[in-house]
Amino acid sequence: MSVEIVSILVLVAVFVLGTTLSINMGVLAFVAAFAVGALAAVAPLVTWLVLVVPGWL
């Protein structure tokens, strides 16, 4: 799944959680932005580890 689709799904989840629970939507969005950014930064490394490193062993 691409990062764009994941970020849209996270945005929908933030909206649903923010409207149904009594949690500040800004705080949820801040945490979600950090999580999606971390996922986007780590995804190429994980892909490289899974596809390239076993060939070296």
Phi and psi in degrees as a GROMACS rama.xvg file:
@    title "Ramachandran Plot"
@    xaxis  label "Phi"
@    yaxis  label "Psi"
@TYPE xy
-76.8355  162.599  SER-2
-64.7031  -33.596  VAL-3
-64.0132  -43.3714  GLU-4
-67.6994  -41.1102  ILE-5
-61.3486  -42.5192  VAL-6
-66.4136  -35.3587  SER-7
-68.1732  -41.4858  ILE-8
-64.549  -38.5483  LEU-9
-66.8945  -38.9879  VAL-10
-61.2083  -42.318  LEU-11
-64.1826  -42.2512  VAL-12
-63.8866  -39.4061  ALA-13
-62.9667  -42.9614  VAL-14
-63.6875  -44.2391  PHE-15
-65.7397  -45.8763  VAL-16
-65.9573  -38.6233  LEU-17
-68.199  -30.6273  GLY-18
-87.4596  -28.9356  THR-19
-89.7609  -33.689  THR-20
-102.301  165.748  LEU-21
-94.1662  57.3373  SER-22
-116.727  139.06  ILE-23
-62.3649  127.003  ASN-24
-67.2059  -29.822  MET-25
-65.5851  -39.849  GLY-26
-66.3403  -42.7117  VAL-27
-61.6214  -42.0446  LEU-28
-66.37  -36.8828  ALA-29
-63.3349  -45.6862  PHE-30
-66.3062  -40.4349  VAL-31
-65.5974  -39.7623  ALA-32
-63.2685  -40.5878  ALA-33
-63.9494  -43.1843  PHE-34
-65.2835  -44.5206  ALA-35
-67.128  -38.7398  VAL-36
-64.3027  -41.4881  GLY-37
-65.2116  -39.6339  ALA-38
-63.411  -42.7657  LEU-39
-66.5836  -32.0025  ALA-40
-77.4823  -32.358  ALA-41
-91.455  -21.0226  VAL-42
-57.5846  -44.7382  ALA-43
-63.7209  -35.4754  PRO-44
-65.6398  -43.624  LEU-45
-64.6008  -41.568  VAL-46
-61.1063  -43.4045  THR-47
-63.5453  -42.6295  TRP-48
-63.8781  -38.4061  LEU-49
-75.7872  -38.5617  VAL-50
-91.4686  -34.95  LEU-51
-98.3047  -46.0483  VAL-52
-61.7158  -41.4559  VAL-53
-60.4154  -26.0702  PRO-54
-68.694  -24.0197  GLY-55
-81.4015  -18.052  TRP-56
